[in-house]
Amino acid sequence: MFKARAPRYPIRFQIVYDDDQGFMTGPVVDISESGVFIETVMPLKPGVRVKLTPLLNDDVGLFEIEGEVVRKNDYDLDNHFDRTPGMGIRFLNANDEQVEQLRQMFAAAQVKPKV
């Protein structure tokens, strides 16, 4: 059965991701209730689990959410200069409080989802 894709919001902010090997940070390209795309020239491999902490204003507050890398776009100017390098991460086991914090972030940003 086809599951509709969650609306993606083009909200730009920094996010910290921890793969248990170290902390890294990158800019978010877009985010939804089910996942996030982070721009980076050194994306992690699909299957790697990470802990994500969005760096937001005080209105939403600090929170952490687990995720798993599901795809990566390698940095390759020769063949894919029009594709943003980075990685798509699917949220895992997001609880009601985390989903509500995501919704507050979308509302605070006052942006419409991508079509």
SULGI-V487834 format. One record per helix or strand of 2 or more residues. SS is the DSSP state (@ for helix, = for strand). FROM is the first residue (numbers start at 0). TO is the last residue. Records with the same first field share a line. If there is no record, write none. Layout:
SS: FROM-TO + FROM-TO
This chain:
=: 13-17 + 22-30 + 34-38 + 48-54 + 63-72 + 85-90
@: 95-108
